[in-house]
Amino acid sequence: MRVDFLENPALADAFAGSLTPDDVISNIELLTGQIFHPETDLLILDEIGECPRAVTALKFFAETAPTYFVAASGSNIGLLNSFPVGKVEQLNLRPLSFREFLWASNEPLLIKAYEAQANTAAAHTMLFDKLTDYYFTGGMPEAVASWFENKEKSIIERVNAVSKIHTDLIAGYKRDFGKYSGKLDAQLIEAVFSNIPAQLSTVLDESVKRYKFKGVFEPKSRYAEFESPITWLHQCRLALKNYPIEGQSKSPLAAYQKDKMVKLFLLDVGLLNRMLNTSYKEIKQQGYEYKGFIAENFVQQEFATLGVEPSFSWYNSRAEIEFIVTNKEGLVVPVEVKSGKRTRAKSLQSYITKCAPHKTIKLTGTQGSSPLEQTHIVMPLYYAEFVFDRI
């Protein structure tokens, strides 16, 4: 049984009085005309952020009806001020990862090659082709479903269908800013959200080490004026944070982060390309000037899927390493991201000179180095999720 508080606000009346499970269930049955069978049925409380008393009711379900199957979901659930302590397990639903995108493709041999981290020319050609498809579709479930369900149609029809889904999602997010932002300025939130692609693109000259606020929302230009919108977008999982660290990089990295020095990525690379109006043809040809930070956003997404978010980067003068990560021993490993086939990296050499890491990793558009290489490892971009197995 599904209760959607956004679709049908009147269902909040089921929680207006007693919050004991039996009373709540009886009220829901009356309001929906459906019978709930606690032995077999699952109660889904969708958009639970619209009904705070439903959140409180979870405590009573856990304490007095522990055998009931109850799940809650909501797009603004990260903005709620409180949950029943010790009674609720929170799960974050992110866009599909590249691995999950491959699962959706229903190509078992390619999936097998990916999961085995195959290092062959044939596997590289096919996996990189799928990666550029993923750059276009991103990981939003509806976009991925459309892409594969329409695979018998022309490429133009497939592209147009996914582009419409992306456009509708972006418009929906912007509508929600006013609905859920509370006392925050919804226009300011939208300005920061819409400006993320432009801010990322300014990294092309390798001189931008943090999120720049000039021109985002006049006349505001200081971090303090944008801190709340950034926090709001991050709590909603619409923006991902990366903190640049200067000089020597030491563990724990979080001890050296500066809140004012933050770089924002978008939740989904497909939505990022849509906001940039990048065509499918440009993405497939990999010739457009923004491909570098598209690759960075992809890596950030893959790391976030693994629970590594916020992430950290490194800079020193004009040298920048896109990501630095730590292994179980607390040793810091630089992860350079190169979208193309050229693997020479001046920034990585600068990091080696400055910090003398025990190993380095480069994610590139190439097949990668031999699996036997243990010190200066080169991995294809599509294997980003396996970085932490190699550090």
C-alpha positions in Angstrom: 0.0 0.0 0.0 1.4 3.4 -1.1 0.6 6.6 0.7 1.8 9.7 -1.2 1.5 12.9 0.9 2.4 15.1 -2.0 0.0 13.6 -4.5 -2.9 13.4 -1.9 -2.3 15.8 1.0 -5.5 14.7 2.7 -3.8 11.5 3.6 -2.0 13.4 6.3 -5.3 13.2 8.3 -4.5 9.6 9.0 -1.8 10.8 11.4 -3.7 13.7 12.9 -4.8 11.9 16.0 -3.4 8.8 17.7 -0.1 7.5 16.2 -0.5 3.9 17.4 0.0 1.6 14.4 -3.5 0.1 14.6 -5.2 3.6 14.6 -3.0 4.9 11.8 -3.6 1.8 9.6 -7.4 2.0 10.2 -7.3 5.7 9.2 -5.4 4.9 6.0 -7.8 2.1 5.1 -10.7 4.5 5.5 -9.1 7.2 3.4 -7.9 5.0 0.6 -10.6 2.3 0.6 -7.9 -0.4 0.6 -7.3 -3.1 3.2 -3.8 -3.5 4.6 -2.6 -7.0 5.5 0.3 -6.5 8.0 1.5 -10.1 7.5 2.2 -9.6 3.7 1.8 -6.0 2.7 4.4 -3.2 2.6 3.3 0.2 3.7 5.2 2.9 1.7 5.0 6.5 3.1 6.0 8.5 0.0 7.1 12.2 0.3 7.0 11.8 4.0 8.6 15.2 4.4 5.2 16.6 3.7 3.8 15.0 6.9 6.1 15.4 9.9 3.7 13.4 12.2 4.2 10.4 9.9 7.9 10.6 10.6 7.1 10.6 14.3 4.8 7.6 13.8 7.7 5.5 12.6 8.9 5.3 16.2 5.5 3.7 17.3 5.6 1.3 14.4 9.2 0.2 15.4 8.3 -0.2 19.1 4.8 -1.7 19.0 4.5 -3.2 15.6 8.0 -4.4 14.7 6.7 -7.1 12.4 5.0 -4.6 10.1 6.8 -3.8 6.8 7.1 0.0 6.6 9.3 2.2 4.4 9.4 5.9 3.9 10.8 8.0 1.1 10.9 11.6 0.1 12.8 14.1 -2.2 13.2 16.5 0.7 13.8 14.0 3.5 17.3 15.3 4.0 15.8 18.7 5.1 13.8 17.2 8.0 15.0 18.5 11.4 14.5 15.3 13.4 14.0 11.5 13.2 13.1 9.0 15.9 16.5 8.3 17.3 17.6 4.8 16.9 14.4 3.8 15.1 15.1 4.9 11.5 17.7 3.8 9.1 18.4 6.4 6.4 19.3 5.3 2.9 20.4 7.7 0.2 19.2 6.9 -3.3 21.6 8.3 -5.8 21.6 8.2 -9.6 22.5 4.8 -11.1 26.3 4.2 -11.2 28.1 3.2 -14.4 28.0 -0.5 -13.2 24.2 -0.2 -12.7 23.9 1.4 -16.2 25.6 -1.7 -17.6 23.3 -4.0 -15.7 20.4 -2.1 -17.3 21.9 -2.7 -20.8 21.3 -6.5 -20.4 24.6 -7.3 -22.1 25.9 -10.1 -19.8 29.3 -10.6 -21.6 30.1 -6.9 -21.4 29.0 -6.8 -17.7 31.3 -9.8 -17.1 34.2 -8.1 -18.7 33.6 -4.9 -16.6 33.3 -6.8 -13.3 36.5 -8.7 -14.1 38.2 -5.4 -15.0 39.2 -6.8 -18.4 42.3 -5.1 -19.8 41.9 -5.9 -23.5 41.4 -3.7 -26.6 38.0 -5.3 -27.4 36.7 -4.7 -23.9 38.1 -1.1 -23.9 36.4 -0.2 -27.2 33.0 -1.5 -26.0 33.2 -0.1 -22.4 34.4 3.3 -23.5 31.5 3.4 -26.0 29.1 2.6 -23.2 30.8 5.2 -21.0 30.1 8.0 -23.5 26.5 6.8 -23.7 26.4 7.1 -19.9 27.8 10.6 -20.1 24.7 11.5 -22.2 22.0 9.6 -20.3 23.5 9.9 -16.8 22.1 7.7 -14.1 18.6 9.0 -13.5 16.4 5.8 -13.6 13.8 7.2 -16.0 16.4 8.4 -18.5 18.3 5.0 -18.3 15.1 3.1 -18.7 14.1 5.1 -21.7 17.5 4.7 -23.4 17.4 0.9 -23.3 13.7 0.4 -23.8 13.9 2.4 -27.0 17.0 0.7 -28.4 15.0 -0.5 -31.4 14.1 3.0 -32.4 16.3 5.5 -34.3 19.1 7.2 -32.4 17.3 10.6 -32.9 14.2 9.3 -31.2 16.2 7.8 -28.3 18.2 11.0 -27.8 15.1 13.2 -28.0 13.3 11.1 -25.4 16.2 11.2 -22.9 16.7 14.9 -23.5 13.0 15.6 -22.7 13.3 13.6 -19.5 16.3 15.6 -18.4 14.6 18.9 -19.3 11.6 17.9 -17.2 13.7 16.8 -14.3 15.7 20.0 -14.2 12.5 22.1 -14.4 11.0 19.9 -11.6 14.0 20.6 -9.3 13.7 24.3 -9.9 10.0 24.2 -9.0 10.8 22.3 -5.8 13.2 25.0 -4.7 10.3 27.3 -3.9 8.3 24.5 -2.4 10.9 23.2 0.0 13.3 26.0 0.7 11.4 27.4 3.6 13.0 30.7 4.8 15.8 30.5 2.3 15.7 32.5 -0.9 14.5 30.1 -3.6 15.9 32.4 -6.3 19.3 32.2 -4.7 19.2 28.4 -4.5 18.2 28.3 -8.2 21.0 30.7 -9.1 23.6 28.5 -7.4 22.2 25.3 -8.9 22.0 26.7 -12.4 25.5 28.1 -12.1 27.3 24.8 -11.3 28.0 23.9 -14.9 29.5 27.4 -15.6 31.6 27.3 -12.5 33.0 23.9 -13.4 33.7 25.0 -17.0 36.0 27.8 -15.6 38.4 25.1 -14.4 39.6 24.7 -18.0 42.5 27.0 -17.5 43.5 25.1 -14.3 43.5 28.3 -12.3 40.2 27.9 -10.4 40.7 26.1 -7.1 37.3 26.8 -5.6 33.7 27.7 -6.3 33.7 31.3 -7.5 30.7 33.5 -6.7 31.2 36.5 -8.9 28.2 36.9 -11.3 26.1 34.1 -9.7 23.5 36.4 -8.2 24.2 40.1 -8.2 25.0 41.9 -6.0 26.0 38.9 -3.8 29.6 37.8 -4.1 30.9 36.4 -0.8 30.9 32.8 0.4 28.8 33.7 3.5 26.0 34.9 1.2 26.0 31.5 -0.6 26.7 29.2 2.2 23.1 28.4 3.1 22.0 27.6 -0.5 25.1 25.4 -1.0 24.3 23.5 2.2 20.7 23.2 1.1 21.6 21.8 -2.3 24.1 19.4 -0.7 21.6 18.1 1.9 19.2 17.4 -1.0 21.9 15.5 -2.8 21.6 17.9 -5.8 25.2 19.1 -5.4 28.3 17.2 -4.5 31.2 18.8 -2.7 34.9 18.7 -3.3 37.4 20.4 -1.0 40.7 21.5 -2.5 43.7 21.1 -0.1 46.8 23.1 -0.5 50.4 22.1 0.0 51.2 18.8 1.8 48.3 16.4 1.8 47.9 14.4 5.1 45.4 12.1 6.6 42.7 12.7 7.8 42.0 14.9 4.8 38.9 16.4 6.4 41.0 18.0 9.1 42.5 20.3 6.4 39.4 21.3 4.5 38.3 24.9 4.4 34.6 25.5 4.0 35.1 28.6 1.9 37.3 26.6 -0.5 34.7 24.3 -2.0 34.1 23.1 -5.5 30.6 21.9 -6.5 29.7 19.1 -8.9 26.2 18.2 -10.1 24.4 15.1 -8.9 24.3 13.6 -12.4 26.5 13.8 -15.4 23.6 13.4 -17.8 21.8 16.4 -16.3 25.1 18.4 -16.4 25.4 17.8 -20.1 21.7 18.8 -20.6 22.3 22.1 -18.7 25.3 22.7 -21.0 23.2 21.9 -24.1 25.9 19.4 -25.1 24.7 17.2 -28.0 24.9 13.5 -28.1 27.1 13.7 -31.2 29.6 15.9 -29.4 29.7 13.6 -26.4 30.3 10.5 -28.6 33.0 12.2 -30.6 34.7 13.4 -27.4 35.9 16.5 -29.2 34.2 19.3 -27.2 36.1 21.5 -24.8 34.2 20.6 -21.7 34.9 16.9 -21.8 37.5 17.2 -19.0 35.2 18.4 -16.3 32.5 16.0 -17.5 34.9 13.2 -16.8 35.6 14.8 -13.3 31.9 14.9 -12.5 31.6 11.3 -13.6 34.4 10.3 -11.2 32.9 12.3 -8.4 29.6 10.5 -8.9 31.2 7.1 -8.9 33.0 8.0 -5.6 29.8 9.3 -4.1 28.1 6.0 -4.9 30.8 4.3 -2.8 30.1 6.7 0.0 33.1 8.9 -0.6 31.5 12.3 -0.5 32.5 15.0 0.0 35.7 14.3 -1.8 39.1 16.1 -1.8 41.5 17.5 -4.4 44.9 19.1 -4.2 46.5 22.3 -5.5 49.8 24.1 -5.4 50.4 27.2 -7.4 48.9 26.3 -10.8 49.1 22.6 -10.4 45.9 20.7 -9.5 45.1 17.1 -8.8 41.3 16.4 -9.3 41.1 13.9 -6.4 43.2 12.7 -3.5 42.1 9.7 -1.5 43.4 7.7 1.5 43.9 4.0 1.9 43.3 1.9 5.0 46.8 2.7 6.3 46.1 6.4 6.1 48.4 7.0 3.1 47.2 9.6 0.6 47.0 8.7 -3.1 46.6 11.2 -5.9 44.0 10.4 -8.6 44.5 12.4 -11.8 41.6 12.6 -14.3 42.4 12.8 -18.0 39.4 12.6 -20.3 41.4 11.8 -23.4 44.2 9.5 -24.5 47.1 11.8 -23.5 48.3 10.6 -20.2 51.2 13.0 -19.5 50.3 15.2 -16.5 52.5 18.1 -15.3 50.3 18.5 -12.2 50.8 14.9 -11.2 54.6 15.4 -11.5 54.3 18.5 -9.3 52.4 16.4 -6.7 55.0 13.7 -6.8 57.8 16.2 -6.3 55.9 18.0 -3.4 54.4 15.0 -1.6 56.3 11.9 -2.6 53.3 9.5 -2.6 53.8 5.7 -2.4 51.7 5.3 -5.6 49.7 7.3 -8.1 46.6 6.7 -10.2 45.6 8.2 -13.5 42.1 7.7 -14.9 42.2 8.2 -18.6 40.5 7.5 -21.9 43.0 4.8 -22.6 43.0 1.0 -22.0 45.3 1.6 -19.0 48.5 0.1 -17.7 49.3 -3.5 -17.1 47.5 -5.1 -14.1 51.0 -5.9 -12.8 51.8 -2.1 -12.4 51.6 -1.3 -8.7 53.2 2.2 -8.4 52.2 4.5 -11.2 48.8 3.0 -12.2 46.8 4.1 -15.2 43.2 3.0 -15.3 40.5 3.6 -17.9 37.9 6.1 -16.7 35.1 3.6 -16.7 36.8 1.6 -13.9 36.7 4.6 -11.5 34.7 2.6 -8.9 37.7 0.2 -8.6 40.2 3.0 -7.6 39.9 2.1 -4.0 40.8 -1.5 -4.7 44.2 -0.3 -6.1 45.3 2.2 -3.4 
